[in-house]
Amino acid sequence: MIPSITGCLLVSALAVSAQAAEVTNTIGMRFVEIPAGEFIMGTRDLDEALMDMPDPRRSRIADEAPAHRVRITRPFLLGLTEVTQGQWLGVMQNRPGPAEYWQRDDWAELPVVGVSWPMARRFARELGKLDPAHRYRLPSEAEWEYAARAGDQSLRPSGSDDVEDVAWFIHNSGDEPQPVAGLRPNAFGLYDMLGNAWEWTRDWYAPETYAGGPSEDPRGPETGWKKVRRGGSYHCPLHMVRFAYRAADDPDSRYSVLGFRLVAEPR
């Protein structure tokens, strides 16, 4: 049995939210310092997670187990929000994703979508050329879940009844993306970690990753066919809007629900 650490982590996360270090880069992107710490990665009770699924099959979420303790050994700077269309255009000078999203009055504040994994990595490199103070990369899957949970060991923040306060998904989004940071942040001060747009991570996907993997700063398998994406989107039903829900796609996939956020690393 995994010892409970919910209480101590949640207190730590709430303390950080009141005094978290924040960095703004050369193009106005904001990053929050996520402290080092430990958490339980994955889903402790798969049967509980199955209750939300319209066609509950344990095999579909078996890759969320076994729940296991992970230690993030160093603090890291994570984007306050998903990368927006305005930020993408400013760096890359092009407009990926559906044209109608670029024609909206609030286009600049929408999460950029229709971005493949190599495109996200290219954005990180190009952004780094504009910023003498930082390099940029995608978060690992473990970093992403640690930051999304911010000390919360439940299936989703505040339980199912309050998830609409923190996540845009099919029940409250109108089935279209919403401006970032429009809902409540988590205890680390991060917005839209669940919903609005799926987020690429740096890791290759393997269903058995959690069985016998490293407990400190895991980075996933060395090679693979698919890259992990996390968090769900504006189009997702409730059962996908969970901290531990795992999905993966060919790195060249460019869906209208798929974006990313970045880690900034001081040079």
N, C-alpha and C positions, 0 to 999 in steps of 0.2 A: 504493500500500500504506500502511496506517495504521501508524505506528511503535508498537512495543510499549511500554506504560507499566505493565504489570501489576505488575512488581516494586516500583517506587517507590510506587505507590498502595497496595499491600497493606501495605507497611511503615508508611506514613502512617496507614492505618486501624487497624492493630494498636496503634500508639502512642496514637492517640486513645482507643481503648477502655479504656485503663488510667487515663486522666485526663479523660475526657469530662465536660464541665459538664452537670449535670442540674438541671432545674427542676421543682418540684412546685407545681401551681396550687391554687386555693382549694378545689377539691373532691377533691384528692388525686391528680389525674392527673399522671403523670410524663412529662417530655419530655427528650430528649437533644439536645445541641448537635451538629449535623452540620457539619463544617468546610467552608469553601469549597474547591474543587478541580476537577480535570479527570478525565474518564473517557471511555471509548468506549461510546457508547450504541448498542444494537441487537445483532444477531447477526452475527459475522464469517463464520461458516461455516454456511449454511442446510442444507447436506447433512448436517452433523453433527446438527443439530437434528431433521432428518427421520427419523433412525434410530430415535427413540423413538416415532414416530407409528404407530398401527395401520393407518392408511390414508394413507401419506405423499404429500402433494401440496404441491409447492413454493409454489403460489399461496396456500395457506392461511396461510403464515407470511412471505410476501413483504414484508409491511408492517414486518417487523423489520429490513429492509435499506434503504439501505446503512448498515452500521455507520459511525459518525461521531463525531468528537471533540466533546464538549460541556464547557463550562466553567460551573460553578456559582460565581458571583462573590461571593456572601455566605454566611456561615454561617446556619443556620436551626435552629429547635427543632422536632423531630419526635416525635410520641408514641412512648413506649417500646413500647407495644402498640397493637393495634386498640382502638377505643372499646368498652368492655364494656357488657353489659346493665345492670349496677349503675350505671355512670356515666350511661348514657342515662336510666334511670328517675329518678335524682337530679336531672337537669336538666329533662327533658321531662314526667315524671309520666305516662308511658304505656308500653305494652309491645308494640313491633312484633315481627314475625316469628312463627314457629310457637309456639303455646301450650305445647307440651311442653318447649321449651327453658327456659321460665320456671318450670316445675314441678320442674326438677332441683334437687338439693341444692346444686350448684355454679353455680346460675343466674347469680349476680352476676359471676362471673369469665369467663363465656362472651362471645365477641365478639357485639355486637349485630348482627343481620342482619334482612333484610326491610325494609331502609331504602333509599328512593329517593335520587337525587342531591339534589333540593330538600330532602328531610328532613335529609340530612346537613348541608347548608348552613344550614338552620334551627337545627340543634343548635349549629353553630359560632357563630351569632349569639347564641343564648340563653346559651351558655356565656360568651361575651364580656361579657354583661350582669352576670354574677356575679363577674367577675374584673377589678378595676381596673388590673391590671398588664399584661394581654395581650389582643390580638385573636386570632381563630382563623380558619383557612381550610383547605381541602383542599390537599394538595401538588400541584404540577405533575407531569406524567408524568415529566419529566426528573429532578426532585427525588426522585421515588419510586424510579426505577431507580438513581440515584446512591447513595441511602441503602441500598437493598436490596443492591447489590453490595458496598458498603463496601470497595472496592479489588479485588474478585474479578472477573476478566474471563472466567471460564469460563461454561458454559451454566447451571450451578446450583452451589450451594456444595459444595465438597469432592468434586464428581463424583457420579454417580448412586448409587454404593455407600453413601454416607453421608447422603443427603438426608433420610432418616427421622430423623436426629438434630436437624434444624432445621425440618422442615416437616410439618404434619399434612395428609395427602392420603389418597386412597382406600385405599392399601396399609396404612396404620397407624392410621387414625382411627376405624375401625368405622363409617364413613359418617355421622358426627355431629360437631358442633363440640366442641372441647376447650377447657378453661380456658386463657386467654392466658398466655404466659410459662412454659409447661410444658416447652419444649424449649430447646436451646442458642441463645443470642443470636448475632448476627453480630458482625463486628469493630467496629462502631459501638455495640454494646450493645443493638441493637434486636431484638425478638422477633417471630416470626410474619410476617416480611415475605413469606415464601412459605407458602402453605397456610393452613389454618384458615378464613379468610374472604377472598373477593375484596375489594379495596379501591378505592373510587371515587377518582379524581383530579379535579383542577379542569378538565382539558383536554377540548376537543372532539376527536373522533376524525376522522382522515383517513388513508387508507392510504399516501398519498405524503408524509406529514409529514417523513420523514427525508431526503428529496431536496431539498437546497437550503434547508433551514430555518436559522434563526439558530444560531450556535454558542455564544452566551452566553445563559444563563437562558431557554431556549426555553419558550414557553407554548402551543404548538399553534395551530391555526387560530382565527380570530376567531369563526366561527360553525360550526354543524354540526347533525347530527341525533342523534348519539350521544355520550355521554361515555365516556372511557376508564376501564376498571377493570383492576387489575393484581394479580398475585400468586398466583392460584389459590385453591382452597378445600379443605376436608375431603373434598369429593365428587370432586375432580379426579383424573384419571389422571396418571401421571408426566410425559407429554409437555407438559402445561400448567404444570408446576411449574418454571418457569425465570425467570431475571431479566428476559429480554427479551420474553417472551411477551405479546402485546397482545390485549386483548379490549375490546369496547365495547357499550353498550346505550343504549336510549332512557332519558333521565334519570328517567323516571317508573317504571322497572323496580324491582320489589321482590322479589328472590329470597331464598330461605332460605339462600343461600350468600354473600350480598353485604352487606358492611359497609364500614368506613372507618377511617382514622386521621387525625389533624389535625396541622397546623403551628400553633405558637403564635408570635405576633409581639409583641414588647414595644411598648407604647404610647409 
